[in-house]
Amino acid sequence: MFDFTSLLTTPKLFTAPKYAAVHTKTSVNKNQVSARAHSMNSVATKVSHALTSAHKYKLLYELTQKRKQNTPENAYSIADFFCGAYECDWVSPYTKSASNLNSEVMIILQDWASKDYLCRGFKPELVSLGLDPKLPTSRQLNTLLSHHFNLTLKETFATNLYPFIKQGTLSAAMTWRSLLDCAKQYALPQIEIINPKVTICLGLNVFNALSVAAGGIRYKCLNDAIQAPFLLVFKNGQCSYVFAQAHTGFHGQSSRNRIEPQQVNLDWAAMLKHS
């Protein structure tokens, strides 16, 4: 397990609101970062300074009930397919395979599934695992976690930014408003509950949604986002570094490695050097 003690430090130069984001560059030492904190709207999640696993699970369960009762008009609920077989007591079924409530690493993917994908036929692995092990997304994610953090996926906490079923195919585009709303309503509260030292966003949209939800900016390209991690600070003094990385699916990896074949590995290695 990687020792994160040299990676993070709690900012002392400002008083944070519910959340605050301090943006920097990977090449800049944290001690040189100016104390620029962006306040954001309060999210209705009451978290103590130190939560037990039981308390974390209770708060996540309450957040899950909120998700179940608030399906957007342009989306489907997880319970809408195969008599609710894919429904679960997590915000996203993906967490079934990555539910370490005390993990120092949290991973956020964009969306769990689409209507067209789920309508192809019943998938038992989605019931038991919350993911399709045949898809490259989880396989490559496991490889990167093992190589750079000496972790398996199941030793982390992973979720989806958008916890509903979108229209169309797995690659169908999402509206910015949908992603931003879910960042505020589901992703940020989960980060606060889990309290990871590092939060890894897979894909530009995920990182941008979290950045803007925390009062930061929206980046035009993935390379710029990868170079601009930010420190998400909670009012109780807890904090998590938020990083952008290429999506671990085939297209995300091939695009990022197009010029430099090892670019993805270089990006992940840079996270460990951010000190």
N, C-alpha and C positions, 0 to 999 in steps of 0.2 A: 504494500500500500504506500503510495506517495505521501511524503510528509509535507503537508500544506502550511506548516507554521511559518515558513519563510515566504509564502506566497501572498498572504493577506495581512492586513493590519486595519484596525478600526480607526476611521478618520476622527481626528480630535479638533479640527479647525472650524467646525460648524455644528450647530444644533439641527438635527434632522427632523423633518415632519414625519408623517406616517411612513412615507418612503422618500428617498432622495437618491439621485443618480449623480455620481461624480465621473465624468468622462475623461479618458486619457488615451494615450497611444501605447502600444506594446513596447515601443522602444524607449519610453520615458519612465524613469524611476518614480515610484509612488510618492517619495518624499518631495518630488518636484512638482507634483500635481497641485494646482491651485484649488482652493476650497470653494468650488462652484457647485452648489447643490440645487437641484430642480425639484420643487415641491410638486406633488401630485394629489389628486382627489383621494380622500380617505376611502379605504376599502373596509367593509364591515366584517373584519376578522379580528377577534380578540385573542392575542397570543401573549403568553407570559414570557419572561426572559428565558426560562428553561422549561421545555415541555417534555414530559415522559412520552414514551411510544403510545401509551393508551390515550393520552390527551391529544396527541397528533392525529391518531386514527379517528378519534371522535370529531375533531374539527374537519378532517377530510371527508368524513361521512356526511357531515352537515353540508359541506360544499357540494358533495355528490347529489344530495337531495335537491339542492338548488338547481343543479344541472338538469335533473330529471323533470323538474316542474317548469322549466323555462326554455323549451325548444324553440328556436327562431322560426318564423313563418316560412323562410326559404330553405329550411333544412329538415332533416328527419331525426327522430330520437333513436338512440341505440336500441330501445325496446321495440321499435317498429318492425324489426326483421326477425323472422322465424320464431314468432311467439315470445319474443323477449329473451331468447337463448343467449344472446351476446351481452345482455345487461349485467351490471356488476355494482359493487359498492365502492368503486373508485371513480374519480372524475373521468378518467379514461381507462378503457379496458387494457390498454398497453401496460399499465402499471402492474397488472397481474404477473408480468415477467420481470419487473424491476420495482420492487416495493420495499426497499430498505429505508425505513422511516428515519434512520439516523445516518444516512449516507452523506459523505462530504462532497459527493458529486451528484448533481441533478441534471437530467437531460430533458429538453423540451423539443419535441417534434411538432410539425405543423398541424396535421389533421390525422384522425385515426383511419377512416375508411370513406368510401363513397357509395352512393346508391347502386351504380352499375356494378361495382366490384362485389358488393354483398348479394346482389340479385343473381349472380352467376351460379349460385348453389350453396348449400349449407357447408360450412367449414368448421369441423370440430375443433381444430387447433385454435380458432379464435375464442372458443368457449373456455378451453383449458389454459391457454397461454396468453390470450389477448393480442396475439400477433401471428403472422404467417412466417414460420421459420424458413420457408423456401424463398422469400423475397430478399433481395440483396441488402435492403436497408438495415435490418437487424443483424445480419451476418457481418457486414462491414463495420457496424457500430461496435459489435463485440470485439472484432479484431483490433480496432483503434483503442478501445478501452484497455484491452489486455496489454498492448504494446506500450502505451504511453502512461497508463495509470496502474497497471498491474491489477486490474479489476475485471470482473465479468459483468455483463448487463444486470444480472440478478442481484449484484452487490450494490447497485445504484438505485436511485429513484428516478423513474422516467414517466413522462406524461405527454399529452398532446395539448398544444395551445388551443385548438378548436375541438372541443369535446363532443361535437355533434356529427351527424352523417351528412355530408355535402351532396349536392346534385352532381350527376355526371360521372366521369371516370376518376381514377385515382389521381390523375395529373390535372384535373379541372382546376381552373384558377379560383381563388377566393377573393371576396371583396375586402378592401382595406378596413372598412368599418367593422366587418365581422371579426377580423383578426384583432383589431384594437380593442373592441368590446370584450372579447374573451381574454385578452391579456389582463385587462383590469379586473374582470369578474372572477377568473379562475386561475390564471397562471401566476400572477403576483401573490395572491393569497397562499397558493401552494408553496411557493418559494419561501414565504415567511414562516409557514408551518414547519416545513422540512428543515429550514435553516442550513442549506448546504454552503460550503465554502466556495464552491465553483458551480456555476450554472452554465451549461452548454446549450446554445440555441442552434438547432440544425436547420440552416436555411436563412436567407436574408430577411424574408417576411417575418419569421419568428423573432429574430433579433430586433428588427425595426419596431415591431408591435410592443415589445417589452421596453425598448428605449423610449418611445414616445409616451407610453403609459406611465413611465417613471419621470416624465418631464424632459426627456432628452430629445435628440433629433432623429430624423429619418435619413438613412444613407441610400445613395443611388445605386451603388454596386457592392457586391459581396466583399471584394478585396478591401474596400474602405472600411466596411463594418468589422472585418476580421482584425484590422489594425486599430480598432477603437473600442476595446472592452470598457465597461464601466462598472463602478462599484455601487451596488444597490444597498442602500443603508436603511435600516429600520429604526423606528423611534426608540425601541428598547435597546439600541446599541448593536444589535446583530447586523451582519453584512454579508453579502455574497458578490463575488466577481462574476459578471455576466459576459460570456464570450460568444462570438459568432463563429460558426464553422459551416463548411459546405454540407449540404444534406448528404446522408450516407447511402442514398439510393444510387443506382447506376448513372443516371444523368447528372446528378449533383457532383459525384466523384470524377466522372470523366471530364466534365466541364472545368472543374478546378485544376485537374492534372493535365490539361490540354497543352500548356506551354512547358511546364516543369513537371515531369512524371511523378515526382515525389512531393508535390506541393502540399497535398493534404497532410502528409506526415510532418512536413515542416511547420504547417499551421498548428497542428496539435502539440508539437514539441515546444512551440513558442509559448503556449499557455503555461507550461511548467517553468519557463524562464521569466515570467512576468513578476519581477520582484524589484 
